[in-house]
Amino acid sequence: MPRPVTISYPVAADHAAVALAAAQLFTDAALRAVQARGLARIAISGGSTPRTMLEFLADPAHPFRTQVPWDKLDLFWVDERSVPPDQPDSNYRMTREALLAHVPLPPERIHRIEGELDPEIAAARYESAIRNAFKLEGAQTPTFDLILLGMGEDGHTASLFPHTEALDNLASIAIANHVPQKDTWRITLTWPVINQGREVAFLIEGQPKAQVLHDVFLGPYQPETYPAQLIRPASGKLTLLLDRAAASKLPEPDLATQTGTLELK
Ligand code: 6PG
């Protein structure tokens, strides 16, 4: 059975407000980590939702660019498509265009998943890069300071798609996952590694996500169908950064704070 979790879901007015909240969460997590351990290790997702957040982190009009400790930040990806880094589908390409080309993050601190390689090789190399970056020994697994996730309308997160083999892998850090629904391969962090994140947050927007959000967090526990249900962080806390449209099938948030809370047993 899944571990209990307290879900906090701040509901922002619109896309820009969600992106601002996510950029603030990223910045705060990085600063807290550097304060506590001298470095920050954050894993971000791809897809379309995170793009504006990344742009805000780089935009000199916002405070984040000067607040983020870029020289002490190691950036990782939650997952990657099995494509070269210059392809439109590449999560790395999206991140490079929105963020990396505009901030002083040292190249050696950018831990790209090599989507251009055979998926199994790319996953093995990424796992090795994570082990080196975290100085892991034996069966140790990484504790990222922040893991930012998205959610598909089918209830997938990372590249953990319904009824795919990755859902059963509890031993690896990063794996190749064949996704028949998309007739493609992906490389993804495993869900136990995601659950080990000090802070784990979903960034979800738009009316099309409202029903799946309801089904994942209020419906019966059926993680093969809704892999996002596997995300129950060991910290016991989970944040959902939502806009009003995505939150429309969840209990109304507190009027004063515009933040809702769910206790999942
Ligand atoms: C990816 C992401 C994936 C994404 C969801 C939501 O590689 O696509 O990691 O898990 O977060 O599919 O994507 P959107 O933000 O585009 O809705």
Residues whose N, C-alpha, C, O or C-beta is under 5 A from the ligand:
A	BS01	6PG	S45 G46 G47 S48 T49 P50 D79 L149 G150 M151 G152 T157 A158 S159
